[in-house]
Amino acid sequence: MAQRIELTGLLETLDDNVEGDETSLGDILEIFEGRGFGPLITIPALIAWLPTGAVPGIPSCCGIFIALMAIQLAMGKKSPWLPTRLKERSISRETLQKTIKKIKPFTRKVDKLLKPRCQWAASTGVLRVLAVFIALLGAAMIPLELLPFAAAVPGFTLTLIGLGIVAQDGVAILGGLAVALGGSVWIATLI
């Protein structure tokens, strides 16, 4: 299992390593490639869940990215891969930096809550099974983008699960699964 990484540290790493006016999914992939799949699920889920997710196309792009990462995790891949066309999808650096600046106080609080617990839920075998569920949640973000704020539900769920993977915190993973259940009921009532 990889070393525990803090969410604020992930965002700072992303902010420090982004160059140019726009950040592509390929850039994010390169920045976090050596840190496993947890950051590659967490960061796009955060982007989709926060106000940046209100921009048309962002939840779908993030959902596809997350689904591709999760499928590779389920297959037992050690390093992630993306098709060139998807690597080129981007978000402006200014938007990314504003978002990171706004959420840093929140992430510092979250970092204090996360710690290795119920590590069986973050074990390799469980994560490979959980990856199928993560892929389904990522794919669900595409049609949910059509309903106002509905894509935020899988985005928040995936953020919790991704944080659990990053911090080896099984409680966060189980919390994400509980949110997914509650969110499914809520979305079912909207449809």
Backbone as a ProteinNet text record, in pm:
[ID]
protein_1_A
[PRIMARY]
MAQRIELTGLLETLDDNVEGDETSLGDILEIFEGRGFGPLITIPALIAWLPTGAVPGIPSCCGIFIALMAIQLAMGKKSPWLPTRLKERSISRETLQKTIKKIKPFTRKVDKLLKPRCQWAASTGVLRVLAVFIALLGAAMIPLELLPFAAAVPGFTLTLIGLGIVAQDGVAILGGLAVALGGSVWIATLI
[TERTIARY]
85.6	0	89.7	49.1	127.5	126.5	223	232.8	113.9	68.5	-44.5	-8.3	-100.8	-81	-193.8	-163.1	-266.5	-327.7	-456.6	-529.6	-471.1	-438.8	-380.5	-249.5	-171.4	-45.9	-68.8	-174.3	-207.6	-241.1	-324.3	-363	-243.4	-155.2	-36	56.6	68.8	150.4	94.1	-37	-101	-78.1	-99.6	-83.4	61.3	156.9	298.7	349.2	290.2	342.9	269.7	163.2	89.1	160.3	180.4	245.4	151.8	163.3	80.9	-53.7	-137.5	-267.5	-376.3	-357.7	-458.1	-392.9	-473.2	-428.5	-508.1	-439.2	-509	-513	-600.4	-605.6	-473	-406.9	-275.2	-173.8	-180.8	-90.8	-114.6	-241.9	-276.4	-225.4	-240.6	-193.9	-43.5	31.7	177.4	219.1	150.2	185.9	167.7	58.4	25.9	55.5	114.7	133.7	203.8	305.8	380.3	312	196.2	129.9	9.1	-7.9	-118.4	-245.4	-354.2	-480.9	-563.8	-536.8	-614.6	-622.7	-507.8	-513.7	-583.1	-570.8	-630.4	-781.8	-833.7	-978.4	-1023.7	-945.7	-982.4	-987.6	-884	-876.3	-988.6	-1013	-1124.6	-1260.7	-1273.5	-1399.9	-1421.9	-1315.5	-1325.6	-1364.8	-1302.6	-1332.2	-1479.5	-1532.2	-1672	-1768.8	-1727.6	-1815.1	-1823.2	-1714.2	-1707.6	-1770.5	-1772.2	-1835.8	-1785.4	-1662.5	-1612.9	-1696.8	-1765.2	-1850.5	-1977.3	-2007	-2124.5	-2098.1	-1971	-1934.9	-1973.8	-2054.4	-2097.2	-1978.3	-1986.4	-1882.4	-1781.4	-1762	-1663.2	-1702.3	-1825.6	-1858.6	-1841.6	-1880.9	-1866.5	-1720	-1638.9	-1495.7	-1432.4	-1465.9	-1413.6	-1463.7	-1591.4	-1648.8	-1582.7	-1558	-1489.5	-1349.7	-1279.6	-1143.5	-1143.7	-1235.6	-1243.9	-1276.9	-1371.8	-1409.2	-1290.4	-1214.6	-1096.6	-991.5	-972.6	-876.2	-923.6	-1052.5	-1107.5	-1101.2	-1128.6	-1119.6	-977.2	-881.5	-741.6	-705.2	-758.9	-736.3	-797.1	-916.4	-983.1	-904.1	-837.3	-757.9	-621.6	-589.8	-463.5	-345.2	-370	-260.9	-185.9	-56.4	26.3	36.6	30.8	36.4	-76.9	-137	-252.5	-216.4	-314.8	-302.6	-429.8	-415.4	-530.5	-511.2	-619.7	-607.4	-568.4	-498.8	-448.2	-559.3	-670.5	-781	-831.2	-839.4	-885.1	-777.3	-650.7	-540.7	-541.5	-594.4	-592.4	-705.8	-808.7	-918.3	-860.5	-905.6	-840	-936.3	-879.7	-946.5	-847	-895.4	-803.1	-724.4	-601.4	-515.5	-570.6	-624.4	-680.8	-796.1	-885.9	-998.5	-948.1	-850	-793.5	-730.1	-651.9	-585.5	-685.7	-790.1	-892.5	-962.3	-993.1	-1059.3	-970.1	-844.1	-749.7	-737.6	-727.9	-715.7	-838.5	-958.2	-1081.8	-1098.4	-1052.4	-1079.8	-966.6	-852.7	-742.1	-779.9	-852.3	-890.4	-974.4	-1060.8	-1142.7	-1055.6	-962.1	-879.4	-788.5	-746.7	-663.9	-744	-872.3	-959	-981.6	-1002.6	-1024.3	-899.9	-782.7	-657.5	-644.7	-698.4	-693.5	-785.5	-892.4	-988.5	-942.8	-869.5	-828.7	-707.2	-714.6	-601.3	-623.4	-518.2	-535.7	-623.2	-741.1	-830.9	-911.8	-963.1	-1037	-963.8	-835.3	-752.8	-791.3	-870.9	-917.6	-998.7	-1068.5	-1149.7	-1062.9	-936.4	-843.5	-740.1	-762.5	-667.6	-677.6	-574.7	-568.2	-685.8	-720.3	-831.6	-964	-991.6	-1116.5	-1119	-1005.1	-1000.7	-1027	-981.8	-1006.8	-1156.3	-1225.7	-1371.2	-1439.4	-1395.6	-1451.1	-1431.4	-1326	-1296.5	-1410	-1478.2	-1592.5	-1702.3	-1729.4	-1828.9	-1784.7	-1655.9	-1602.5	-1623	-1597.6	-1616.5	-1762.5	-1854.8	-1997.5	-2037.2	-1984	-2013.3	-1957.6	-1836.3	-1778.1	-1863.5	-1906.2	-1991	-2126.4	-2177.4	-2307.5	-2303	-2183.9	-2173.4	-2211.2	-2197.7	-2226.1	-2374.7	-2467.1	-2608.6	-2658.8	-2598.2	-2643.7	-2611.2	-2519.6	-2485.9	-2607.7	-2702	-2821.9	-2916.8	-2909.9	-2992.3	-2910.1	-2967.4	-2890.8	-2836.7	-2708.5	-2636	-2637.4	-2698.6	-2704.2	-2567.1	-2480	-2346.1	-2261.2	-2304.4	-2230.6	-2239.2	-2347.5	-2363.6	-2255	-2238.3	-2127.7	-1991.9	-1983.6	-1857.5	-1816.4	-1912.7	-1884.2	-1851.3	-1929.3	-1905.7	-1766	-1729.3	-1597	-1485.6	-1513.9	-1414.7	-1388.4	-1494.4	-1477	-1400.9	-1440.8	-1374.4	-1228.7	-1206	-1068.9	-982.1	-1039.1	-965.2	-933.6	-1030	-1006.5	-893.1	-886.7	-778.5	-645	-644.2	-520.9	-469.1	-558.6	-518.7	-524.2	-561.9	-578.4	-678.8	-785.4	-887.9	-1014.6	-1034.7	-1151.3	-1281.4	-1277.4	-1397.8	-1445.4	-1353	-1389.8	-1447	-1388.5	-1438.7	-1580.6	-1603.1	-1736.2	-1835.2	-1788.2	-1872.2	-1913.1	-1820.3	-1850.2	-1955.4	-1946	-2045.6	-2183.4	-2186.7	-2314.1	-2374.6	-2290.6	-2338.8	-2392.9	-2325.7	-2372.5	-2511.6	-2533.8	-2665.1	-2770.5	-2743.7	-2836.8	-2858.4	-2749.9	-2758.8	-2840.1	-2827.3	-2906	-3055.7	-3090.2	-3230.6	-3278.2	-3197.9	-3232.6	-3249.9	-3155.1	-3161.5	-3282.2	-3311.1	-3428.1	-3557.9	-3563.3	-3682.8	-3694.8	-3582.1	-3583.7	-3630.1	-3608.6	-3636.3	-3778
-118.1	0	123.8	223.5	345.8	424	513.7	598.6	695	727.1	818.9	957.2	1017.1	1148.6	1238.4	1363.3	1456.1	1527.7	1558.8	1624.4	1761.7	1840	1972.2	1958.8	1859.8	1834.1	1798.4	1722.8	1688.3	1813.8	1900.7	2023.4	2114.9	2124.1	2207.1	2151.4	2019	1955.4	1987.5	1979.5	2010.4	2156.6	2247.5	2390.3	2424.8	2365.2	2394.9	2342.1	2232.9	2168.3	2201.2	2279.2	2316.6	2432.7	2418.5	2524.4	2567.4	2690.2	2738.5	2792.2	2829.2	2889.5	2787.7	2664.3	2561.1	2434.7	2357.6	2231.6	2120.7	2028.7	1918.7	1798.6	1704.1	1579.9	1505.8	1518.7	1458.5	1516.7	1648.8	1713	1658	1645.4	1591.8	1448.4	1371.4	1233.3	1225.5	1310.4	1311.4	1352.7	1450.6	1500.3	1391.6	1313	1216.3	1070.9	1046	909	819.9	868	786.8	769.3	829.1	823.2	729.6	652.2	558.1	620.2	544.8	586.5	675.9	677.4	758	905.2	971.3	1112.7	1133.7	1035.5	1049	1030.6	979	971.7	1094.2	1131.3	1240.5	1376.8	1413.3	1547.5	1572.9	1483.5	1510.4	1508.1	1423.7	1420.2	1553.4	1610.5	1742.5	1848.3	1842.8	1941.2	1932.3	1809.9	1790.5	1828.7	1810.9	1835	1982.9	2054.9	2195.6	2284.6	2415.9	2504.3	2486.9	2441.6	2418.7	2313.7	2227	2125	2180	2307.7	2369.7	2409.3	2410.5	2442.9	2324.5	2347.9	2236.4	2158.7	2029	1941	1895.5	1974.5	1938.6	1809	1792.9	1666.2	1543.9	1558.3	1445.9	1411.1	1513.1	1492.4	1426.4	1477.3	1419.5	1276.4	1252.8	1119.4	1017.1	1054.7	963.9	933.7	1037.6	1020.4	924.5	946.8	861.6	717.9	700.3	565.1	492.8	562.9	500	462.3	549.5	517.2	395.2	392.2	283.5	149.5	150.4	25.5	-28.5	60.1	17	-35	29.1	-17.3	-155.6	-176.6	-306.5	-416.2	-378.9	-475.4	-501.8	-428.7	-449.7	-376.8	-277.8	-200.3	-123.2	-109.4	-36	112.3	146.6	287.3	317.5	436.4	471.6	508.6	489.7	524.6	595.7	692.5	763.7	778.8	772.7	801.2	947.5	973.8	1108.1	1212.4	1179.8	1275.4	1320.2	1227.7	1261.7	1336.6	1303.1	1373.6	1522.1	1557.5	1696.5	1781	1720.6	1797.3	1879.7	2005.2	2091.8	2185.1	2245.8	2347.1	2463.2	2586.2	2699	2696	2737.4	2739.6	2837.3	2949	3049.9	2990.4	2917.6	2854	2752.1	2673.5	2572.7	2637.6	2742.9	2809.9	2875.9	2937.8	2998.9	2893.3	2781.4	2672.2	2618.9	2596.6	2544.6	2641.6	2770.6	2871.2	2872.5	2860.9	2863.6	2740.6	2626.9	2504.3	2462.2	2529.5	2491	2493	2594.2	2588.6	2463.9	2426.8	2306.8	2181	2175.1	2054.2	2036	2144.8	2132.2	2067.7	2104	2042.9	1894.9	1864.6	1725.6	1641.9	1698.2	1625.6	1584.8	1667.8	1634.5	1516.7	1499.9	1391.8	1257.2	1262	1138.8	1076.2	946	871.1	724	645.6	502.8	434	386.2	308.5	216.6	109.7	7.3	-21.3	-47.7	-60.6	-178	-269.7	-379	-324.1	-210.4	-150.3	-81.2	-58.1	4.6	-95.5	-224.7	-327.3	-345.5	-400.9	-416.8	-496.4	-607.5	-689.5	-616.5	-548	-472.6	-357.4	-290.8	-178.7	-223	-342.1	-391.2	-413.6	-462.5	-479.4	-342.2	-256.7	-122.6	-40.9	-71	1.5	-11.6	-124.4	-141.9	-41.7	-27.4	68.7	211.7	240.8	373.5	404.1	305.2	324.3	354.6	285	309.5	450.4	493.3	629.5	734.4	710.7	803	812.3	696.7	694.3	759.8	747.5	807.2	959.7	1018.4	1163.8	1222	1141.5	1191.8	1225.4	1130.4	1168.3	1258.7	1246.8	1329.1	1476.8	1504.7	1644.3	1720.3	1649.2	1712	1762.8	1704.4	1750.1	1848.4	1961.9	2059.6	1999.7	2011	1970.5	1819.4	1738.8	1594.4	1529.2	1579.9	1522.8	1545.6	1637.7	1662.3	1543.1	1465.6	1351.1	1246.1	1196.7	1103.1	1170.7	1301.5	1372.8	1373	1402.2	1401.4	1260.1	1162.4	1023	979.1	1010.5	972.2	1046.9	1169	1242.2	1169.3	1127.3	1052.5	921.7	847.4	720.2	744	843	874.6	916.9	999.4	1039.6	918.2	827.4	704.8	622.8	616.7	543.3	612.9	744.9	822.2	810.2	823.8	824.3	686.5	583.3	448.6	448.8	526.1	542.5	469.5	349.3	269.6	334.5	414.3	483.1	582.1	653.8	746.7	670.1	555.6	473.7	427	376	329.7	445.7	563.4	683.2	720.4	708.2	734.2	638.4	512.7	414.1	447.2	495.4	534.7	655.6	751.4	868.3	824.4	728.2	678.3	617.7	543.8	483.5	591.5	687	797	882.2	908.1	986.7	916.1	784.7	708	721.8	717.5	734	875.3	976.1	1113.7	1134.6	1084.9	1101.3	1025.4	908.5	830.5	908.8	989.3	1069.7	1185.2	1230.4	1340.4	1293.7	1167.7	1115.9	1072.1
0	0	0	-74	-86.1	45	55.7	174.1	179	300.2	318.7	265.7	192	132.3	179.5	213.6	257.3	137.2	147.5	39.7	7.6	109.7	86.6	10.6	45.5	-25.3	-171.2	-198.5	-337.5	-417.5	-358.6	-428	-449.1	-349.3	-363.3	-471	-476.4	-579.6	-717.3	-730.5	-857.4	-894	-799.7	-824.2	-859.7	-791.1	-814.1	-947.8	-995.9	-1115.2	-1244.2	-1235.7	-1356	-1423.4	-1554.4	-1632.1	-1743.9	-1788.3	-1898.3	-1851	-1948.3	-1917.9	-1888.8	-1932.7	-1911.2	-1856.3	-1783.3	-1727.8	-1793.6	-1857.8	-1923.1	-1829.5	-1861	-1783.5	-1795	-1907.7	-1924.9	-1828.1	-1805.5	-1709.3	-1568.7	-1531.5	-1399.1	-1386.8	-1492.3	-1494	-1471	-1541	-1526.2	-1384.9	-1328.2	-1195.3	-1089.9	-1099.4	-994.9	-1030.2	-1145.3	-1191.6	-1089.8	-1023.7	-928.5	-793.8	-772.8	-642.4	-640	-743.9	-745.3	-798.8	-788.1	-846	-753.7	-625.2	-530.7	-568.8	-592.3	-632.1	-765.7	-855.5	-987.8	-985	-875.4	-854.7	-774.2	-674.2	-583.8	-651.8	-724	-782.7	-884.6	-982.2	-1073.1	-1002.2	-900.6	-825.2	-754.3	-699	-635.1	-736.9	-854.5	-958.7	-999.1	-1007.9	-1047.1	-935.9	-812.5	-698.3	-661	-676.9	-637.4	-745.3	-728.1	-826.7	-970.2	-987.9	-1123.9	-1195.8	-1121.5	-1180.3	-1243.1	-1221.1	-1282.3	-1427.3	-1466.9	-1604.6	-1693.3	-1797	-1883.4	-1939.5	-1929.7	-1980.9	-1876.9	-1771.4	-1668.8	-1597.1	-1548.4	-1482.1	-1573	-1700.6	-1793.7	-1815.4	-1835	-1856.5	-1733.6	-1616.4	-1492	-1472.9	-1503.6	-1488.5	-1578.1	-1703.9	-1796.7	-1747	-1702	-1650.3	-1531.1	-1437.5	-1318.1	-1357.1	-1448	-1491.2	-1553.8	-1637.8	-1699.3	-1595	-1496.6	-1390.8	-1310.2	-1279.3	-1198.1	-1270.6	-1400.6	-1477.8	-1474	-1486.9	-1481.7	-1342.7	-1239.1	-1102.2	-1083.2	-1136.6	-1125.7	-1197	-1305.9	-1381.3	-1317.9	-1211.9	-1142.1	-1202.2	-1286.6	-1346.8	-1239.1	-1258.1	-1161.4	-1194.3	-1324	-1362	-1460	-1450.7	-1532.6	-1676.3	-1765.1	-1905.9	-1950.3	-2042.1	-2100.4	-2251	-2328.4	-2471.5	-2493.4	-2601.2	-2629.7	-2633.4	-2695.2	-2706.7	-2568.8	-2474.7	-2340.5	-2263.1	-2287.3	-2221.2	-2253.4	-2370.5	-2415.8	-2358.9	-2296.3	-2234.8	-2120.3	-2107.2	-2009.2	-1936.8	-1832.3	-1751.5	-1740.5	-1731.8	-1725.8	-1594.4	-1602.3	-1484.1	-1380.5	-1428.5	-1337.6	-1255.9	-1322.7	-1253.8	-1153	-1194.6	-1105.3	-982.6	-1001.4	-889.9	-795.3	-849.5	-764.6	-680.4	-744	-672.7	-562.4	-592	-491.8	-375.2	-405.2	-299.7	-208.9	-269.8	-191.2	-102.9	-149.3	-73.2	20.6	16.3	105.4	254.2	303	445.6	477.1	384.7	400.7	398.5	304.6	294	416.4	474.2	596.5	709.6	718.4	820	789	661.9	620.5	650.7	624.9	651.2	797.7	888.3	1031.2	1064.3	985.8	1011	953.8	844.2	777.3	844.5	865.1	919.4	886.9	887.4	857.9	963	921.1	1005.8	915.5	974.3	897.2	766.1	778	658.9	569.7	619	534.3	417.1	438.9	332.6	227.3	259.6	165.1	114.6	139.8	94.3	-57.1	-116.6	-261.6	-316.8	-253.8	-301.5	-297.8	-188.3	-175	-275.7	-295.5	-389.1	-532.4	-567.8	-704.1	-726.4	-624.9	-635.5	-631.5	-541.2	-527.5	-655.7	-730.4	-853.7	-955.5	-955.4	-1046.3	-1009.9	-882	-833.5	-865.9	-850	-881.3	-1029.4	-1115.4	-1259.7	-1291.5	-1225.7	-1248	-1202.3	-1088.1	-1041.2	-1137.7	-1187.5	-1284.7	-1410.3	-1460.8	-1580.4	-1553.6	-1432.6	-1397	-1400.7	-1387.9	-1389.6	-1526.2	-1631.8	-1766.3	-1782.4	-1763.3	-1778.7	-1665.5	-1546.3	-1434.1	-1452.8	-1543.7	-1571.5	-1625	-1682.6	-1738.1	-1630.2	-1509.8	-1397.2	-1313.5	-1278.4	-1200	-1069.3	-1051.2	-931.4	-903.6	-988.4	-963.8	-976.1	-1062	-1077.2	-952.5	-865.9	-741.9	-646.7	-655.4	-565.9	-591	-715.7	-736.1	-718.5	-748	-727	-581	-492.3	-348.3	-300.1	-348.9	-312.3	-353.3	-476.6	-526.8	-454.4	-411	-332.1	-201	-132.5	-7.2	-29.7	-132	-160.4	-199.6	-284.2	-325.3	-207.8	-118.8	1.3	88.2	97.6	173.7	115.6	-17	-82.7	-56.9	-74.7	-56.5	87.2	185.5	326.7	391.3	312.8	367.1	481.7	462.7	565	521	572.8	538.8	581.8	687.4	733.9	627	562.8	455.1	335.8	304	193.3	223.1	343.7	382	387.3	429.9	428.6	286.1	193.3	52.8	-0.7	39.1	-3.7	53.6	177.9	240	168.1	131.3	56.7	-78.9	-142.3	-272.8	-260.8	-155.9	-134.4	-115.5	-27.3	-2.9	-127.6	-201.4	-324.2	-431.4	-438.8	-536.4	-509.4	-382.7	-344.7	-381.7	-352	-383	-532.9	-613.2	-758.3	-814.1	-758.7	-803.5	-781.4	-676.4	-652.1	-750.5	-805.8	-903.9	-1041	-1068.1	-1204	-1219
[MASK]
+++++++++++++++++++++++++++++++++++++++++++++++++++++++++++++++++++++++++++++++++++++++++++++++++++++++++++++++++++++++++++++++++++++++++++++++++++++++++++++++++++++++++++++++++++++++++++++++

